[in-house]
């Protein structure tokens, strides 16, 4: 049995054999253990749901819990009161007048023993801590992607889910779509031969977010709560909500925003249940100057033995590749699979002749899978269980670490670096397509300053970069008290 298999076996054994006990955490108070005869799923047939963060993806969460007869939304939590109150009124109309309570501080939700489920749709830098606190308080959790802002806190969340016997679903809804599940089964059974490369595409136009400066926090926003684990700093982007995605203290760029979906599918296609052996990334933020810090053009190569996972981010105007813009392309010895959405795609033979078509999907499948797992207490029935969320998020994080540790260079220097990446991927061809894309957007290639990341070798079981202090330091962050991810021993 491999080290990764032994670790997964032990974690599952811990889940299966642990007895119920009281949950303790200084920031969230205490939840009582189950009493004899008490139903673990909740005090009533309808599960009580608290949605934390409702300005973006949280509205999708609201929609799906309102429509499900097995759930009712009892609490809305958002640091922006105007956003929270507006959503509450809409929910009341759909719940027959049953109005959720508004809460500003999520810790109040965690202390409420009537809450069964916490659904987390905060900015990325809050995902892991909010979920971990909820788990420690005895709640089951649905957490948006990426499940973490860095690798270390993602692993802590997995460990907490096991210790406190909680059902934790990741918001990578593609995993529950029948069309995607059928496609994965097809390739895993050899439908396109031996898989060599799993390629993720995030070709999604992103505009500049405005000049960097110092801006006011919107009225009604508790900025201390919004910052949470991040160090205090003024707002430097014109639009407060959403544009945090493109600033490193809070977001992970499009690799960890849209791209995490396709990264997850690529790892699923390769059937890898650990981080990669090595990673290298290059790119930059080109075509405009603004308050954003993350790359709008990025290429990633992950090494998994004789297989590779390749990812391409393009935030400027671009053409599709093999018919896909936001999707995956799985390349095998006997053909290739192109999935152009979260549920639909086509498998082709080596000559491009259609072999099989896949379709059918919708987010309802994913939320229904989560609710069923909560009711059955069978965490293994989850189709995007938290460890899957952690590993796929981690692949985005390690790629960004390579990029951020990169040295600025030109095209010739990048070509030399790519020679180190032996494997099935034609790195030069991908670079040429990327450069053509950049040139099509009137960016001067002669003066192009590229962040050329180092090839980072990883111990994928320990989830560290052996002997690389600079890279290891970026596996976590400097947390701001009291919003601190505990060490494993302190969970």
Order of alpha helices (4+ residues) and beta strands (2+ residues): alpha-beta-beta-beta-alpha-beta-alpha-beta-alpha-beta-alpha-beta-alpha-beta-alpha-beta-alpha-alpha-beta-beta-beta-beta-beta-beta-beta-alpha-alpha-beta-alpha-alpha-beta-beta-alpha
